[in-house]
Amino acid sequence: MNKYKKLFNNSIIFAIGNLGSKLMQFIMVPLYSFTLTTSEFGKTDIITTIISLLSPLVSLEIYDAVFRFAMDKSENKKVVLNSGLVITLLSSIVILLLGFVLNLFSFFKGYCLVLDCFLLVCTIFYSLISNYVRAIGYSKPFAIAGVINTFIMAGMNVVLLYFWKMGVAGYVISMIVGLLIGSLYLLTTGIRKDINLRYFNRSVTVRMFIYSLPLIPNSLSWWINSTSDRLFILAMVGVSANGLYAMANKIPNAVTILTNIFYQSWQISAVEEYDNKNAREFITNVFNVFTYILLIGSILILMFIRPFFKILIDPSYYSAWRITPLVLWSLIYSSISGFLGTIYTATKKTGEIFITTVYGAIVNIVASLVFIKLFGIYGAALANAISFLVVLAVRYYHLYVNGRISFNIKNIIFLHLVFFGYSAIVLVTSSNILTIIFGIVVIALIAMSEWNKIKSIFHIDIKIK
């Protein structure tokens, strides 16, 4: 199968499994706005932010190593899985013990610490199993598990938040149940027979750890880039402001639907195609298409963000829509940085990806301290965008110098002008109708400018098999 078609077909499979689940997450946004106060919603955002920080740290990023090593034909997949499983089990025991101890301190009151620790354990187990399933080619079960996870979580949210009024605790319990049932489904796909701790191999574990070791500080640096803004806002502005900022991020996160679906197939293609003679052309073509899709998705969000907040979101959150353009810039830059980062992991050179992320983290800390003080929650979004731009620029330059990707400055300037221009229209124009019309025109122009390139890469006669 043509490598572009394979990437496209894998993306379709993951999209079928993920779009429904992600759509359900957006349907839940109005429920959160009406059942959680801005303070409570701010707490749930802090909890998920901390979980995203801790999961790669406490698991030693072993689930990424499991994915990468399980894709190598020379590796025994059962050994890879069970070596990762032993590390995850040991980490889970430490997490739960520490959670029960810390729960005795009044500082953590209101944050459901024991439940949070269970959520952390469920998160790293689900990450381990799902990465293994994807690496061995079980794409459809991987996608189905994502749907199960989200729909179960959504159903539990309705019951625990709307009917039982459980607040923050109900939100956390919903996530735990969703991950547990999603993990149990994956175990029924046939990988259960691969689980036997007697396959644990010390030398393989050491090699996996050497691979994942730079990814641990990289995850910390990436977290600083992408989510530490919540903590800065919490400390410098307040928990209610963090709730507004969290809501402002909810809808733009639709961009991550596209990127997460794509990453799931792109990681596989990047590993398989990296050493081929036409790798540079392949990476460049996919990069260009990916960038334009990101831009179109972001413009679609801007077209409808104001009426969405006006009609479906509680009035106390309405002002948050104005942060959307900056949030989208940050998400675009972070998504492209993640795309380029996958190229590093394809060769197992994880040390280089860590260095590039550190540059962004340093910029993010300095920019957050300055801009949040000056512009409040708008400053947080601006700091994020700048830090991810730094990461993107360093990675792109390094890959360009090493002959892995081509450089087209005209495209980059064009993308920035288009998005800046349309963002200004959205913020200045009071008419939703005009905003939508301008958005349709801009998307049409972008699509026409890139149609010949997309057609030559994927061919218009593609048929999904």
N, C-alpha and C positions, 0 to 999 in steps of 0.2 A: 504493500500500500504506500502511496506517495506520503512523504513525511508531513506535508502540510495537511493532507486529508486525515492522516492519523491524529494529528494534534487537534484538528477541527472536530473529528468524530468523538474523541475522548472528551473534549470540552462540552459537546452536546450531551453526552451521557451524564457528566457531572452536573450540567445545567438542569437537565430533567429532574435529577434528584435533589438539587439545591434550591432552584427558584421557588418551588412551592413552599419549602420550609422558610426561606428568607422572606417571602411575601407574608407569611404568617407572623413573622416578627414585626413587620411594619403595621400589620393589622392590630397588633397588641399595643402599639404606641399610644393611641387614644385611651385605652384601658389604664395604662400606667399614669397618664396625665390626670385622670379623674379619680383614681383610687389611691394614689400616693401624693403626698404634699411635695413641694419643691425640695424640702429638707430630706424627706424620706427617699425621694428619687435620687438626690445627691448621694445619700448613703449607699443605695444599691449600685450606683456608678462607681463609688470608691471601692466597694467590695469586688466588683468585676475587674476593676483596674488592678487591685492588689493581686487578685488571682492570676491575671495575665502576666504580672511581674514574677510571681513566685513559681508558677508551674514549670518554666524552663530551668529555674535555679534549683529547685528541690529535686527535680527528676534528672538533673545533670544533662539535660537536652538529649536524653538517651533515645527518645522516640524519633528524633530526626536521624540519629545514627542507625536505628533499626530500619527506617525507610531506605536510606542510602545503601546500607550493606545488604539488605534483602534484595536489592535490584541487581547486585553483582552476581553473575552466573557462577563465579568461582566459590561463592560462599554457601555454606549449609544454612538454609533458611530457618530450620528448626533451632539451630544453635544461636542464630542471630536473635530470634524472637525470645527464647528463654533466657538468654544472657541479659537482654533488656528487661525482661519481666522480673528477674531477681533484683536488679537495681531499683525498679519501681516499687516492689514489695517492701524493700528495706526503707526506702524514702517514705512510703505511706505510713509505716509504723511510727517513724520519728515524727511525722506531721501530726498524727492523731494524739500522740502522747503530749507533744508540745501544746497542742490546742487545748487540751483539758487543763493543763497547768496555767496557761495564760488566761484562761477564762475566769480564773479566780480573782483577777485584777479588775477593779472597777473602771479602769481606763477604757476597756473594750466593751463596756455596757452599751447595748443598743445596736451592736454590730454582729450579733449571732455568731460568735467566734467558733464554737464547736461545729455548728452547721457549715460555716465557711471552710473549716478544715476538711470536713467530709466532701464539700464541693471541690476543693483542691485535689483531693485523692481521686475522686471520680473523673476530674478533668485530665489528669496525667494518665490514668488507665485507659480512658477513651482515646486519648491522643496516641498512645502506644499501639493499641489494637487496630485503630483505624489506619494508621500509617503503615502497619504491616500488611493489612488487607489490600491497601492501594498498591503497595510495592510488588505484591505477587500477582497483580493483575485482576483482582476482584473489584473492578470499577463500579459495577452496578450495585452490589451489596454495600459498598462504601457510601454511595449516594443515597441509597434507601435508608441507611442508618441515620444520615443527617436529617432526612425527612421525619423519621420516627422520633428522634431526639427533640426536634423543634415542636412538632405537633403535640407531643406529650407535655412538653413544657408549657405550651400555650393553653392547653386544656386545664392543667394544674393552676396556671395563673388565674384563669377565670374563676375557678372554684375557691382558691385560697385568698385571692385579692378582692374579688367582687362580692362573693357570697359570705366567706368566713372572715373577711377584713383582717387578715393576718399581717399585712404590711410587709416590712423588709424580710421577716422570717419566711413568709409565704413565697416571696420572690426567690429566695435562695433554695427553699425546698423544691420548688418547681424545676429549677435548673438541675438539682441533684437527681431527681426522678427521671428527667429526660435523658441525662447522660447514662444512668444505670440501665435503662431499658434499651437505649441505643447500643450500649456495649454488649448486653445480653443477646441482642439480635445478631451482632457481628460474630459472636461465638457459635451461632447456629449455622454459619455459612460453610463450615468445614475446617476452619482453622483450630477448632477445639482439639482435634487429634494431634496438632503440632505442639500443643502445650504439655510439656513434661520437663520439670526442672532438672532432670538428670542430663538434659542436653546443655546445661550451662557449661560454658567453656571460658576459662580465665583468660587465655591469650586473646581470644576473640573479643572479650569484654574490654581488655586493655586497648586493643586497636580501635574499638568503637569509642572508648573514652577519649583517646587521643584526637579522634575526629571531632567529637562533640565538645571538647574542652574549650576551644576558642568561641564556640557558639554560646556558651554560658555568659561570659561578659558581653558578648555581642547582643544577647537577648536583653541584658540589663541596659545596655546603651540604647537599643532600639526602643525599649520601654520608656526610657527617659525622653527619647525623641517623640514618641507617639502618645503617651498617656500621662506622663508626669505633670502635664499642665493642669490636670484635675487637682493634684495635691498643692500646686502653687496657688491655684484659685481658692482652694479650701483654706489655705493659710493666710493669703493676702486679701481675699475679698469676702469669703464666707460660704457656708454650706448651701444656702439658697441660690447663690450665684452659680455654684457648681451644678446645681440641679438644672438651671437654665442652660448652662453650657452643655450639659449632658444631653438635654433634649435637642439642642441645636445640632448635635452630632448624630442623633438617631436617624434622621431622614437622609442626610448626605452619605451615611454609611451604606446606602444602596450601591455606591461605587465599589465598596469592598465585596459586594455580591459578585460583581463581574470579575474582580481580580482574584478572589478566592477560588471561584469555579475554574478560572483559567490557570491559576498556579497548580492546581491539582493535576492537570494534564501537561502543563508546561514543564514541571519538574521531571516528569517521565521522559518527555521529548528531549530536554536539555541534556540529560544523562546519556541517552541513546545516540544523540547526534553530535555531541561536542567534538569528538575526535575525527569526524568525517571531513573530507577535503572542502566541502561546500558549507562548512559550519558558519562561517562569517556571514555569508549571504542569507542563510536560513535565519540566524539570530537577528540580523538587521531587518529583514522583511517582517518577521513576527513582531519585533519591537515597534516598528512603524504602525502596523495595523492595531496593535494593542494600545498604543498611545492615542490614536484617533478614536478608538472605541471608548476609552476613558473620557476623552473630551466630550464626545456626544452624550454619554451617560450623565456627565456632570451638568451639561446644558439642559438636559431633560429635567433634572432635579430642580434647577433654578427656574424653569418655566412654571412649575406648579407648587413651589415651596410656600409662597405667600398664601394662596387660597387654601392649601392644605392646613397650615397653621390656623387660619381664620375659621375654617369650618369644623375641623376634626380635633383640634387640640384645645385644651382648657385655656381660657383667656390669660391666666396668670403666666403662661409660657409664651405668649404671642411674640413678644419683642425678640425672642431668640432667633427668629428667622433671618434677621439682618446679619447674623454671623456666618450664614451659610456659604457665601462666596469664598471667604478666607478658609473655612473648614474644608471646602472642596479642593482648594489649591493644595492644602496640606495632604489630603488624601490622594490627589493625583501624583504629587511628588513621592509620597511614601510608596504608592503602588508601583511606580516606575523603578524606584530604588529596590523594591522587593524583586521585581523582574530581573534586574541586573544581578542582584545577590544570588539568585538561583544559578546563574552561570558559574559563579565561584564554587558553589557547593557541588556542582556537577563533576568538578575535578578534585573534590575533597580538600581544596585549599581554603579551609575555613579561617585560617589566621588572617588572611587578607580582607575577608569580609568584616571581621571584627574591627580592624584598624579603621576602615572607612566609616563604620558606624560610630566609633568613638568621636571622630571629628564632629559629626552632627550632634552628638550628645552634649559636647562641651558648648557648642554654639547655642543649643536649646536652653541650657541652664542659664547662660548669660542673658540671652534674649528674653527669656521668660521673666527674669527678675526685673529687667528694664521695662519691657513693654506692658506687662500686667500692671505695674505701678502707674504707667502713663495712660493706658487705654482699657484697663480692666480685662473682662473676658475676651474682648476683641484682641487685646495684646497677646493672649495665650494662643489664639488661632494663628496670629501673625508669626509668633515665635516658632510654632510648629512648622509652618510653611517654609520659613527660612532655613531651619535646621535640616529638613528633608531635602531641600534644594542643594544644600552643601553635600549631603551624602550622595545624592544623584550625580552631581557634577564630578565628584572624586571618582566614583565607580565608573561612570561613563568614560572619563578621560583615561583611566587605567586600562579599561578594556579596549578602548580605541587605540592606544599606544601599542598594545599587545596584539593588535590585528584581529580582535574578536568581534568588532562591531564597526559600522561605518558612521560617519559624522555628517549631519546635514543641518547646518545652522539656519538655513531658510525655513525649514519645517518648524524648528524650535521657536523662532521669532514669530512665525505665523500663528502657532498655537497660543502663544502668550497674548498676542494682540487680539485674537478672536475671543479668548476667555475674559480678558480684562474689559474689552468693549462690551460684551454682553452682560457681564456682572454690573457694569455701570448703568446699563439700560434697566436692569432689574431693580436696582436700588433707587434710581431716579424716577422711573415711570410709575405712576400710581395705578394705571389701568392694567388689570390682569390679562385682558384680551390682547392688548398691544404687546405685552411681555411674551405671551404665547406665540403670537404671530411672528415677532422678531426671532424667537427661538427656532421656529420651524424653518424660517429662511436661512438662518445660520447653519443649522444641521444639514439642510439640503445642499448648501454651498460646500460644506466640508465633505459630504458624501460624494458629490460630483467630482471634487478635486482629487479624491483618492480612489474612485471607482475602477479606473483602468489598472492601477497597481494591485488592488484586491482581486480583480478578475484574473489577472495574469498569475497570481500566486495560487489561489484556491480553485480557479476555473468555475464557471457558472453551471457546469453540468455535474457538480458534486451530488452524490447520492449517499445518504446515510445507510450503512449496512449493519 
